Amino acid sequence: MESTSGWDDLRKYLFIYLLILGCYVFFKDLLPDWDEPYYMEFADAIKKFLPHFDLAGIFGLYHTPKFSGITALPLYHIVLASIGLLTNAYQVLRLANVFCLLILVPVFAKIHMLLYGREDFFKQLSFVFFPIAFTHAFLIYTDYPALFFVVLALYFELEKIHWLSALTLIAGFCVRQSVAPWIVFVPLIGRAVSAPSISLREALRTFDISQLKKRWLHLAALAGIAAFVIVNHGFSMGDKEAQGTGKFSIGNILVFYLFAFFFFLPGAIANIKEHARALIKSEAAVMALLAVFALFMLLYGPPVHPYNEWLTHRGTQFFVRNNIVHWTMDNLWLRVLGFACATIGFLEINRPLRKDIARILTVASIVAVAPFNVTDVRYAMVPFAFYVILRDEKNPTVAKVQTVWLFVVSLAWFWAVRKELCTPF
């Protein structure tokens, strides 16, 4: 029996890895586009500082006119530059992100085993081939490596190797500063899923001295990030005015829950009556929904951020995020429809979760996506990953249909990006 089970596991991993390999072969020759050429130039400029690991020289590049638009800390670009010492082929540079995806395949399986005591092949497929994230695993962007470090940190947190979880999150921050909130939320989520039921308030209240001692490196990381923000005058290394944080973006919250509705559409359809009952059975829920709707209609609207203005990329590619922004801003009925779909998306994405975990993930997701000036679904990649990991769908039919839906949507979007029909975000 054990050998049969081992062979079955091997076949499942072989299936996933062959699909990833096939997608890489299909995608690898796509000429660098969007911000990829800029990141490659930055990595190329870093090369001359690598022999002596001249950090001052690397950080000095941010102050040059050519690279003043680079927003992320340089860890990812240093890795690209190291690969570039051997070859400048962009096909090889793409492997840096693919390598992160390959590692996350067994990491997800281990996390699921720690949480539920079993493997779930369909859920593993949903995670690996989740739309947006999957495409970014083949792009020369910081988004997927950042996701990689946060998910890996969750694994170490569940294994109770807290110092390694903190180091992983610090590495993630050095790849992409948007990892910062997860230095707080990964320990909270790890603590919540390890307890029978615990509220966000209770999780914070019961973080006593012994808990803080275990996570001293997390506290040190937060202190270091605070110092970095003060010295750097913000989170972003460059392009501070356009890419700055500190504002509360309703657009990013709307886009997150709109995509939640679309990505988890099978569950939303199957449970539409349950969602309707959840809204109408409580007078407080109805009043809260009306209040949120009024605030949304009052606050969501022009002006559009300059980076959200273009409806096409290079005149031919459909710009996904920007068209959604314009549809929901320019047309009143589409705005109302968008709010309705986002509401269902909110209810559906949290439905299979314990209420305490749903509250923590809701707060974490809003904190992760809301502070950015630009409306972009990429900011939701980590929240979506955590929802896929932590949602435990009890209806096997819905779970299987959901997996097939995500798989089809992901590969369709991936194909459209490869054929230069649309943007990857």
C-alpha positions in Angstrom: 0.0 0.0 0.0 2.8 2.4 0.9 4.6 1.8 -2.4 1.4 2.3 -4.3 0.7 5.6 -2.4 4.3 6.7 -3.1 3.9 5.9 -6.8 0.6 7.9 -6.9 2.3 10.9 -5.2 5.2 10.6 -7.7 2.8 10.6 -10.7 1.0 13.7 -9.3 4.2 15.6 -8.9 5.4 14.5 -12.3 2.1 15.7 -13.8 2.5 19.1 -12.2 6.1 19.5 -13.1 5.6 18.5 -16.7 2.8 21.0 -17.0 5.1 23.7 -15.6 7.9 22.7 -17.9 5.6 22.7 -20.9 4.4 26.2 -20.0 8.0 27.4 -19.6 8.9 26.1 -23.1 5.8 27.8 -24.5 6.5 31.1 -22.8 10.3 31.4 -22.5 10.9 33.1 -26.0 8.4 35.9 -25.4 10.4 39.0 -25.8 10.8 40.9 -22.5 7.9 43.4 -22.2 6.2 45.7 -19.7 8.8 46.5 -17.0 11.0 43.5 -17.7 13.6 45.3 -19.9 14.0 48.0 -17.3 14.6 45.4 -14.5 17.1 43.6 -16.8 19.0 46.8 -17.4 19.1 47.4 -13.6 20.4 43.9 -13.0 23.0 44.4 -15.8 24.2 47.6 -14.1 24.6 45.8 -10.8 27.0 43.2 -12.3 30.1 45.4 -12.0 29.5 45.8 -8.2 29.2 42.1 -7.5 32.9 41.0 -7.4 33.4 43.1 -4.3 29.8 43.0 -3.3 29.7 46.8 -3.3 26.4 47.6 -1.7 27.0 51.3 -1.7 27.5 51.2 -5.4 24.4 49.1 -5.9 22.2 51.5 -3.8 23.9 54.4 -5.6 22.2 53.3 -8.8 18.8 54.3 -7.4 20.0 58.0 -7.4 20.9 57.9 -11.1 18.4 59.4 -13.6 18.2 56.1 -15.5 17.2 53.9 -12.5 15.3 56.4 -10.3 12.1 54.6 -11.3 13.2 51.3 -9.6 10.9 50.8 -6.6 12.0 47.5 -5.0 15.0 46.8 -2.9 17.8 45.1 -4.9 17.9 41.5 -3.6 16.0 40.0 -6.6 18.0 42.1 -9.1 21.2 40.9 -7.4 20.1 37.3 -8.1 19.4 38.2 -11.7 22.8 40.0 -12.0 24.5 36.9 -10.6 22.8 34.7 -13.2 23.7 37.4 -15.7 27.4 36.8 -15.0 27.0 33.5 -16.7 24.4 34.4 -19.4 22.3 37.4 -20.3 19.7 35.2 -22.1 16.3 36.4 -20.8 15.0 32.8 -21.2 17.5 31.8 -18.5 16.6 34.8 -16.3 13.0 33.7 -16.4 14.0 30.5 -14.6 14.6 32.4 -11.3 10.9 32.8 -10.8 10.1 29.3 -12.2 12.5 27.9 -9.6 10.4 29.5 -6.9 7.3 27.9 -8.3 8.9 24.5 -8.5 9.9 24.7 -4.8 6.4 25.9 -3.7 4.8 22.7 -5.2 6.0 20.4 -2.3 5.9 23.3 0.2 2.2 23.6 -0.4 1.8 19.9 0.1 3.6 20.1 3.4 1.6 23.1 4.6 -1.7 21.3 3.8 -0.5 18.2 5.6 0.3 20.3 8.7 -3.1 22.0 8.6 -5.4 19.1 7.7 -3.4 15.9 8.1 -3.9 15.0 4.4 -2.8 16.0 0.9 -5.2 17.5 -1.5 -4.2 17.2 -5.2 -7.0 19.4 -6.5 -6.2 22.1 -4.0 -2.6 21.8 -4.9 -3.4 22.4 -8.6 -5.5 25.4 -7.6 -2.6 26.9 -5.8 0.1 26.2 -8.4 -2.1 27.3 -11.4 -3.8 30.2 -9.7 -4.5 32.9 -12.2 -2.2 36.0 -12.2 0.3 34.3 -9.8 1.0 31.5 -12.3 1.7 33.9 -15.2 4.0 35.9 -13.0 6.1 32.8 -12.3 7.4 33.1 -15.8 8.0 36.9 -15.8 11.0 38.8 -14.7 9.1 40.6 -11.9 9.5 40.7 -8.1 5.9 39.6 -7.4 6.3 35.8 -7.5 9.5 35.7 -5.5 7.8 37.8 -2.8 4.9 35.4 -2.8 7.4 32.5 -2.5 9.1 33.9 0.6 5.7 34.7 2.4 4.3 31.2 1.8 7.7 29.6 2.8 7.5 31.7 6.0 4.1 30.3 6.7 5.5 26.8 6.4 8.3 27.6 8.9 5.7 29.3 11.2 3.5 26.1 11.2 6.6 24.0 11.9 7.3 26.4 14.8 10.7 27.4 13.5 9.9 31.1 14.2 13.4 32.5 13.7 13.6 31.0 10.2 10.1 32.3 9.4 11.3 35.8 10.3 14.5 35.5 8.2 12.4 34.3 5.3 10.1 37.3 5.6 13.1 39.7 5.9 14.4 38.2 2.6 11.0 38.7 1.1 11.0 42.3 2.2 14.4 42.8 0.5 12.8 41.5 -2.7 9.6 43.5 -2.5 8.6 45.9 0.3 4.9 44.9 0.1 5.9 41.9 2.2 6.1 44.1 5.3 2.5 43.5 6.6 3.0 39.8 6.5 5.8 40.1 9.2 2.8 40.7 11.5 0.1 38.6 9.9 2.1 35.3 9.2 2.6 34.8 13.0 -1.0 35.7 13.7 -2.3 33.3 11.1 0.1 30.6 12.3 -1.2 31.0 15.8 -4.8 31.1 14.8 -4.8 27.9 12.7 -3.0 26.1 15.5 -5.7 27.0 18.0 -9.3 25.6 18.1 -10.8 29.1 17.6 -9.3 32.4 18.3 -10.3 35.9 17.4 -7.9 38.6 16.0 -8.3 40.5 19.3 -7.6 37.3 21.3 -4.6 36.4 19.1 -3.2 39.8 19.8 -4.1 39.8 23.5 -2.6 36.4 24.2 0.7 37.3 22.6 2.4 37.3 25.9 6.1 37.7 26.8 6.9 34.0 26.0 5.3 34.4 22.5 7.2 37.6 21.9 10.5 36.0 22.9 9.9 33.3 20.3 9.4 36.0 17.7 12.1 38.5 18.7 13.4 38.5 15.2 10.0 39.5 13.8 10.1 42.4 16.2 13.6 43.3 15.2 12.5 43.1 11.5 9.6 45.5 12.2 11.9 47.9 14.0 14.3 47.7 11.1 11.5 48.4 8.6 10.4 51.4 10.6 13.9 52.8 10.5 14.1 52.1 6.7 10.8 54.0 6.1 12.0 57.0 8.1 15.4 57.2 6.5 14.1 56.4 3.0 11.0 58.7 3.4 8.7 55.9 2.4 8.6 52.3 1.4 9.4 52.7 -2.3 13.0 53.1 -3.3 12.2 55.2 -6.4 9.2 56.6 -8.3 7.9 57.7 -4.9 5.2 60.1 -6.1 3.5 57.6 -8.4 4.2 54.4 -6.4 3.9 55.8 -2.9 1.9 54.2 -0.1 -0.1 55.8 2.7 -3.4 56.4 0.9 -6.4 54.1 1.4 -7.2 52.8 -2.1 -10.8 51.7 -2.5 -10.0 50.7 -6.0 -7.6 48.0 -4.9 -10.1 46.6 -2.4 -12.8 46.6 -5.1 -10.5 44.9 -7.6 -9.5 42.3 -5.1 -13.0 41.2 -4.3 -14.1 41.5 -7.9 -11.4 39.0 -8.9 -12.4 36.9 -5.8 -15.9 36.7 -7.3 -14.5 35.7 -10.7 -11.9 33.3 -9.5 -14.3 31.5 -7.1 -17.3 31.7 -9.3 -18.3 28.0 -9.1 -18.6 28.3 -5.3 -20.4 31.6 -5.6 -23.0 30.1 -7.9 -23.4 27.0 -5.9 -23.9 29.0 -2.6 -25.7 32.0 -3.9 -28.8 31.2 -1.7 -26.6 30.9 1.4 -25.0 34.3 0.6 -28.4 35.9 0.2 -29.6 34.5 3.5 -26.4 35.6 5.2 -27.1 39.2 4.1 -30.8 39.4 4.8 -31.1 37.4 8.1 -29.2 40.1 10.1 -30.4 43.6 10.3 -26.9 44.7 11.4 -25.4 43.0 8.2 -27.9 44.9 6.0 -27.1 48.2 7.7 -23.4 47.6 7.4 -23.7 46.7 3.7 -25.7 49.8 3.0 -23.2 52.0 4.9 -20.3 50.4 2.9 -22.2 50.9 -0.4 -22.8 54.6 0.4 -19.2 55.2 1.2 -18.1 53.3 -1.9 -20.4 55.4 -4.2 -19.2 58.6 -2.5 -15.5 57.9 -2.4 -14.8 55.8 -5.5 -14.3 57.7 -8.6 -12.0 60.0 -10.7 -9.3 61.0 -10.9 -7.7 57.9 -12.2 -4.0 57.3 -11.4 -1.8 58.0 -14.4 -0.6 54.4 -14.4 -4.3 53.3 -14.7 -5.1 55.5 -17.6 -3.9 53.3 -20.5 -6.6 50.9 -21.9 -4.2 49.1 -24.1 -0.5 48.3 -24.0 1.4 49.1 -27.1 -1.9 49.7 -28.8 -2.9 46.1 -29.2 -2.8 44.3 -25.8 -5.9 44.6 -23.6 -4.9 46.2 -20.3 -6.9 44.1 -17.8 -6.6 46.1 -14.6 -7.0 49.6 -16.2 -10.2 48.6 -18.2 -11.8 47.3 -15.0 -10.9 50.7 -13.3 -12.5 52.7 -16.1 -15.6 50.5 -16.4 -16.4 50.8 -12.8 -15.5 54.5 -12.6 -17.1 55.8 -15.8 -20.4 53.9 -15.8 -22.8 54.2 -12.8 -24.5 50.9 -13.4 -21.3 49.0 -13.9 -20.1 50.6 -10.6 -23.2 49.2 -8.8 -22.8 45.8 -10.5 -19.1 45.8 -9.6 -20.0 46.5 -5.9 -22.6 43.7 -6.0 -20.1 41.2 -7.5 -17.4 42.3 -5.0 -19.8 41.7 -2.1 -20.5 38.2 -3.3 -16.8 37.7 -3.8 -16.2 38.8 -0.2 -18.8 36.3 1.1 -17.7 33.4 -1.1 -13.9 33.7 -0.5 -14.5 33.7 3.3 -17.3 31.1 3.3 -15.3 27.9 4.0 -13.1 29.5 6.6 -13.5 29.5 10.4 -14.9 32.9 11.4 -11.8 33.8 13.4 -9.4 33.0 10.5 -11.7 34.8 8.0 -11.5 38.0 10.1 -7.7 37.8 10.4 -7.4 37.2 6.6 -9.8 39.9 5.8 -7.8 42.5 7.8 -4.5 41.1 6.4 -5.8 41.3 2.8 -7.1 44.9 3.1 -3.9 46.0 4.7 -1.9 44.3 1.9 -3.8 45.8 -1.0 -5.2 49.1 0.2 -2.2 51.4 0.8 -1.0 51.5 -2.9 -1.8 54.5 -5.1 -1.9 52.4 -8.3 -4.9 50.0 -8.6 -3.4 46.6 -9.5 -4.5 43.1 -8.9 -0.9 42.0 -8.4 -1.0 43.3 -4.9 -3.6 40.6 -4.1 -1.4 37.7 -5.1 -0.3 36.9 -1.5 -3.8 37.2 0.0 -5.2 35.0 -2.7 -2.5 32.4 -2.0 -3.4 32.4 1.7 -7.1 32.0 0.9 -6.4 29.0 -1.3 -4.2 27.4 1.4 -6.7 28.0 4.3 -10.1 27.5 2.6 -11.4 24.0 3.3 -14.2 23.4 0.9 -16.5 20.6 2.3 -18.4 20.0 -0.9 -16.2 17.7 -3.1 -18.1 18.6 -6.3 -17.6 22.3 -5.8 -14.0 21.8 -4.9 -13.3 19.8 -8.1 -15.3 22.2 -10.4 -13.4 25.1 -8.7 -10.1 23.5 -9.5 -11.0 23.0 -13.1 -12.3 26.6 -13.4 -9.1 28.1 -12.0 -7.0 25.8 -14.1 -8.8 26.8 -17.3 -8.8 30.5 -16.5 -5.2 30.5 -15.5 -4.0 28.7 -18.7 -6.3 30.9 -20.9 -4.9 34.0 -19.3 -1.3 32.6 -19.6 -1.9 31.8 -23.3 -3.4 35.3 -24.0 -0.3 37.0 -22.4 2.0 34.8 -24.4 0.1 35.6 -27.6 0.3 39.3 -26.6 -3.5 39.7 -26.5 -3.6 41.1 -23.0 -1.4 42.2 -20.1 -0.5 39.8 -17.2 -2.1 42.3 -14.7 
